Amino acid sequence: MTLKLSRADVLRPEAQTRVDWHYARMINELIGPLGLLHQRKAERASTGRKLGGPLIVNEADRQAILAAAARQDEAIAALDAERRRIKAGVRAAATAAEINAILANLETSQ
């Protein structure tokens, strides 16, 4: 018995990878070049005022760090939800034309 793959079946894995790369780029831009520093500061700020260490200047700084981290987390979560929705569309697509339409829409939404 020979398994015959449709064009959609052949295109689907590459399309899913393209969706991931598209959103990885946008998430990395959102995080920025100092992402690890901001993550470390947020971790320190979440431990409390007394345990923040030298990265946290004062309580106002701690609160600002926590607020910025929360905003960034929300933005990343929104992008990830969109990424998962688009990948689900790629998985559900019945034809290569449907997959190509999803990818074309992805490219124009940059």
N, C-alpha and C positions, 0 to 999 in steps of 0.2 A: 504494500500500500504506500503510495507516494503522497506526501503532505504538500499541498499547494498553498503557498502564502499569497495573499492579496497584496496589492501595492500599499494599501493602508497598513497591513501587518509589517511590511518591510520598512515603511516610513516612520511608524509609531515610535520606536526606541530613540531614533535620532531626534525626532520632534520633542520628545520628553526631555532629552538632554539639552536641546536648545532653549526650552522653557526654563529649565534650572539655571543655565548659564546667564540668561537674560536677567532673571531675578537675583542671582548671586551678585551680578555687577551692580544692580541697583541697591541691594542691601549693603554691599561693601562701600558704596559711595555714601550711603546714609551713616554708616558707622564711622567712616573717615580714617585718616592715617593715624590718629591717636586713640583708636578704639580700645586697645589693650590698656592704656593709661586710664581712660574713662571708666572702663570696666573695673579696674583695680580700685579706683577712687570710690565708685559706687558700692563695691563690696565693703570697703572700709567704712564708708558713711552709714551703711545699713547696720553695722555692729553697734552703733551708738556713739554718743558724743564723746565719751571718755576714751573709747578704744579706737578712734579714727586715725590716730598717728599723725605724722608730719604732713601727710597729703591733704588733711582737712584743717583749714585755717581756724574756723570758728563754727558756731552753730548755724549761722546764716549760710555759710559756705556748704555745710553738710546738707542743709535743706535744699539748696540750689542744685547740688549734685544729685540728690535723690529725685528731685523733680525732673531734671534733664534726663536722667536714666529712665524714668517712667515714660516720658514722652517718646524717647527713642524706642523703648520696648513696644509701645503701642504702634508706632510707625512700622517697625519690623514685623510685628504680628499681622498688620494689615497687608503688607506686601506678601508675607508667607501665605496668608489665606487666599489672596488673589492667585498666587502661583499654584496652590493646590487645586483651586477651582479650574484653572486653565488646563492643568495636567489631567484632571478628570475629564475635561472635554476632549482632549487628545485620546485618552483611553476609550471614550465612548464613541468616537467618530467611526463611522462605518466605511467611509471612503477616503482615499488619498486627497481628493478635492476638499473634503471637510477639514482634514488636518492642515492642508496648505492654507486654507482660509483662516484658520486659527493662528497659524504662524505669521501670515501676512498682517493680521490684525495686531499681533504682538509687536511686530517690527514697526508698525506705524504709531503705536502707543508709547513710544519712547519719549 
